[in-house]
Amino acid sequence: MISPMPFFIGAGQAPDTKLNSGVIALSKFWGGELIELSCFEPPAQILNALPNKEGLAHLKGDAALAHSNGSSWLEALGAWRQPTVLMVMPLISGDIPGLAAAYVALCKELRVPLLGVLQVGGQWNRNQRINDGLPWCGWIPLEVELESKAKKKDDFENCLGNHEFIFEEVKATLLRRSYTLGL
């Protein structure tokens, strides 16, 4: 597994509820604990107390938002060398909002160990994603987001099983990039 635990953060104005569904789906396939955090919590205290376990962390809110001391979660993720995955939802047109590229650039500036950008929902167009130049690590289809809200656990598990290859590809990409970054 990736060590330390990768942080999944929103890149843009996608609702946390939709992104949360994608992280929940991925964590069920990934294994380990899913820790949900808020960008309003102080990063240093949280990162200092973070358990050394397998799993994923979902940071809800705007990770670039400056706290009263002038620092942000993104700065802290860079300083603590926490592997990070940006999650983005496409526009209705299928295009990726410009905020995704802005967050990638900000991560580079702050030396955040960026594992990649994960598309949540919409249609996956590999050629279009390659052409936009962002470090894509994959896609979680809309069906998974919808099924994660299902009351029947079997429906959700079936949906995950139907998309097992997609989750394996995302996981393999994240592991490969983590190794490349020396994490």
Residue pairs with C-beta under 8 A, 6 or more apart in sequence:
1 31
1 32
1 54
1 175
2 83
2 115
2 174
2 175
2 178
2 183
3 52
3 54
3 183
4 50
4 52
4 81
4 82
4 83
4 183
5 32
5 35
5 50
5 51
5 52
5 53
5 54
5 55
5 56
5 57
5 82
5 83
6 56
6 57
6 82
6 83
6 84
6 85
6 115
6 174
6 178
7 56
7 57
7 58
7 59
7 77
7 82
7 83
7 84
7 85
8 19
8 23
8 26
8 56
8 57
8 58
8 59
8 84
8 85
8 87
8 118
9 58
9 59
9 63
9 73
9 74
9 84
9 85
9 86
9 87
10 16
10 19
10 60
10 61
10 62
10 63
10 86
10 87
10 88
11 86
11 87
11 88
11 99
11 100
11 102
11 103
11 104
11 117
12 88
12 89
12 97
12 99
12 100
12 103
13 97
13 99
14 87
14 88
14 89
14 120
16 60
16 61
18 89
18 120
18 121
18 145
19 58
19 60
19 87
19 89
19 120
20 36
20 58
20 60
21 120
21 144
21 145
21 146
21 148
21 149
22 87
22 118
22 120
22 121
22 140
22 144
22 145
22 148
23 34
23 56
23 58
23 87
24 34
24 148
25 140
25 144
25 145
25 147
25 148
25 156
25 159
25 160
25 167
26 56
26 140
26 167
26 170
27 34
27 55
27 56
28 156
28 157
28 160
29 160
29 164
29 167
29 171
30 55
30 56
30 167
30 171
31 54
31 55
32 53
32 54
32 55
32 56
33 51
33 53
33 54
33 55
33 56
34 55
34 56
34 57
34 58
35 50
35 51
35 55
35 56
35 57
35 58
36 57
36 58
36 60
37 46
37 57
37 58
37 59
37 60
38 59
38 60
38 61
39 59
39 60
39 61
39 62
39 63
39 65
39 73
40 61
42 67
43 67
43 71
43 72
43 73
43 75
43 76
43 77
44 76
47 76
47 80
47 82
50 57
59 73
63 72
63 73
63 74
63 77
64 72
64 73
64 74
64 103
64 106
65 72
65 73
66 72
74 106
74 107
74 110
74 112
75 110
76 82
77 84
77 110
77 112
77 113
78 107
78 110
78 111
78 112
78 113
81 113
81 183
82 112
82 113
83 113
83 115
83 174
83 178
83 181
83 183
84 107
84 112
84 113
84 114
84 115
85 114
85 115
85 116
85 117
85 118
85 137
85 174
86 100
86 103
86 104
86 107
86 114
86 116
86 117
86 118
87 117
87 118
87 119
87 120
88 96
88 97
88 99
88 100
88 117
88 118
88 119
88 120
89 97
89 119
89 120
89 121
89 122
90 96
90 97
90 119
90 121
90 122
90 123
91 97
94 122
94 123
94 125
94 128
96 119
96 129
96 132
96 134
100 117
100 134
101 132
101 133
101 134
104 114
104 117
104 134
104 135
106 112
107 114
108 114
113 181
113 183
114 135
115 135
115 137
115 173
115 174
115 177
115 178
115 181
116 135
116 136
116 137
116 138
116 173
116 174
116 177
117 134
117 135
117 136
117 137
118 136
118 137
118 138
118 139
118 140
118 170
119 129
119 136
119 138
119 139
119 140
120 139
120 140
120 145
121 140
121 141
121 142
121 145
122 139
122 142
124 139
124 141
129 136
130 136
135 177
137 170
137 173
137 174
137 177
138 166
138 169
138 170
138 173
139 166
139 170
140 163
140 166
140 167
140 170
141 163
141 166
143 159
143 162
143 163
144 159
144 160
144 163
147 155
147 156
147 158
147 159
147 160
148 156
148 159
150 156
150 159
160 167
